[in-house]
């Protein structure tokens, strides 16, 4: 009989489902995914970012990030304007409503992360985060230096791990 708890991929997928559920529970009134919130935070940090750079910074494929941008635009959280230098590229900026949404969600999103790791001791949280980052970096197919830098920084300072 197949036991999914003997396969790391199956366990990782199940844990990801748990993380999504916890995020949804904490942020339910806002009807926003963690990927959408992450993209919104990157846009806040980098006003005028283009779609490709946003895709790279969030490590979300181009097709999916376009859907995220469409959703955020339709909700009035970001604006998208043609780039003055290249009309094929759009510059994406956060709106006042987008900044408010981040303020409304940031603490709730953090609670979901704390809940996710709550069963672990502080030392286990640190080790768990270190091992996950190591695996992601080792298997990264994008070779995205921005993602690598973020992962290394997170490995040094894991706020969600309660360190």
C-alpha positions in Angstrom: 0.0 0.0 0.0 1.3 3.4 -1.0 2.1 5.7 2.0 2.6 9.3 0.9 4.4 10.0 4.2 7.3 8.0 2.9 7.8 10.4 0.0 9.4 13.8 0.5 7.6 15.3 -2.5 4.2 14.2 -1.2 4.9 15.6 2.2 6.1 18.9 0.8 3.0 19.2 -1.3 0.8 18.4 1.7 2.6 21.0 3.8 2.2 23.5 1.0 -1.6 22.8 1.1 -1.5 23.4 4.9 0.3 26.7 4.4 -2.2 27.9 1.8 -5.1 26.9 4.1 -3.7 28.7 7.1 -3.0 31.8 5.0 -6.6 31.7 3.6 -8.0 31.2 7.1 -6.2 34.3 8.5 -6.9 36.5 5.4 -10.3 35.3 4.4 -12.1 38.6 4.4 -9.7 40.0 1.8 -9.9 37.1 -0.8 -6.2 37.3 -1.7 -3.7 34.6 -2.2 -0.2 34.6 -0.7 1.2 34.8 -4.2 -0.9 38.0 -4.9 0.2 39.5 -1.6 3.9 38.7 -2.3 3.6 40.3 -5.7 1.9 43.4 -4.2 4.8 43.7 -1.7 7.4 43.5 -4.4 5.5 46.1 -6.4 5.4 48.3 -3.3 9.2 47.9 -2.9 10.0 48.5 -6.6 7.6 51.1 -8.1 7.4 50.9 -11.8 8.7 47.3 -12.0 8.0 45.5 -15.3 6.2 42.1 -15.6 9.4 40.1 -16.3 11.2 41.6 -13.4 8.2 40.9 -11.1 8.1 37.3 -12.4 11.7 36.9 -11.5 11.5 38.7 -8.1 8.6 36.5 -7.0 9.8 33.4 -8.8 6.4 33.0 -10.4 6.2 32.0 -14.1 5.3 34.7 -16.6 1.9 33.4 -17.4 0.8 33.2 -13.8 2.3 36.6 -12.9 0.3 38.1 -15.7 -2.9 36.7 -14.1 -1.8 38.1 -10.7 -1.2 41.5 -12.2 -4.6 41.4 -13.9 -6.3 40.5 -10.6 -4.4 43.3 -8.7 -5.2 45.8 -11.4 -8.9 44.9 -11.5 -9.1 45.4 -7.7 -7.5 48.8 -8.0 -4.4 47.7 -6.0 -1.9 48.4 -8.8 -1.7 50.4 -12.0 -0.2 49.3 -15.2 1.1 51.7 -17.8 3.1 51.3 -21.0 6.8 52.0 -20.5 7.9 55.2 -22.2 11.0 53.5 -23.7 9.4 50.2 -24.8 5.6 50.1 -25.5 5.7 46.3 -25.2 6.6 46.5 -21.5 4.3 47.7 -18.8 5.4 49.6 -15.6 3.5 48.4 -12.6 3.0 50.6 -9.5 1.1 50.2 -6.3 -1.9 52.4 -5.6 -3.0 53.9 -2.3 -5.5 51.0 -2.0 -2.7 48.6 -2.6 -0.6 50.1 0.2 -3.7 49.9 2.5 -4.2 46.2 1.6 -0.7 45.3 2.5 -1.2 47.1 5.9 -4.4 45.2 6.4 -2.9 41.8 5.6 0.7 41.8 6.7 0.0 40.9 10.4 -2.5 38.3 9.4 -0.2 36.7 6.9 2.5 36.6 9.6 0.1 34.8 11.9 -0.4 32.1 9.3 3.4 31.6 9.1 3.7 31.4 12.9 0.8 28.9 13.0 2.5 26.8 10.4 5.7 26.4 12.4 4.1 26.5 15.9 4.5 22.7 16.4 8.3 23.1 16.1 10.7 24.3 18.8 12.6 27.5 18.0 15.7 25.4 17.2 13.7 23.1 15.0 12.2 26.1 13.2 15.6 27.4 12.4 16.9 24.1 11.2 13.7 23.5 9.1 14.0 26.8 7.4 17.7 26.2 6.8 17.1 22.8 5.2 14.2 24.1 3.0 16.3 27.0 1.7 19.2 24.6 1.0 16.9 22.3 -1.0 15.3 25.2 -2.9 18.7 26.7 -3.9 20.1 23.3 -4.8 17.2 22.5 -7.1 16.5 26.0 -8.5 16.0 25.8 -12.2 15.6 29.5 -12.7 19.1 30.5 -11.7 17.6 33.8 -10.7 20.2 35.7 -8.7 17.6 37.9 -7.0 15.8 34.8 -5.6 19.2 33.3 -4.5 20.0 36.5 -2.7 16.6 36.6 -0.9 17.0 32.9 0.1 20.5 33.5 1.5 19.3 36.5 3.4 16.3 34.6 4.8 18.7 31.8 5.8 20.6 34.3 7.9 17.5 35.9 9.4 14.3 33.8 9.5 11.7 36.1 11.0 8.9 33.6 10.5 10.9 30.9 12.3 10.6 32.8 15.5 14.3 33.5 15.7 
